[in-house]
Amino acid sequence: MSVNAVRLPATEATRPVASQSALGECVSRTVRRYLADLGDADCGEGLHALVIHEVEGPLLREVLAFHDGNQSRAAVALGINRATLRKKLAAHGLL
């Protein structure tokens, strides 16, 4: 699968979006840097899958820690079923 990215002029690519959250801004900055480093090379599994995989593990770990390891409360905070949370934790080696 190839990456289809539009290369924006430097001034446009670095301009912050006024309504973007701090988290969204961090993701935008990181993805721009990744795409710049990647250049025209193939992303392999696809950029979406890569970002989801890289973000999901730390998200699960932090939300679970915030709720003192309580999977039920963490699942509610994440908006997912506890069984789904357990499946995701196992997939990321967090169980």
ABEGO torsion letter per residue (X at the ends): XBBBBBBBBAAAAABBBAABBAAAAAAAAAAAAAAAAAEABBAGAEAAAAAAAAAAAAAAAAAAAAAGGBAAAAAAAAGBBAAAAAAAAAAAGAX
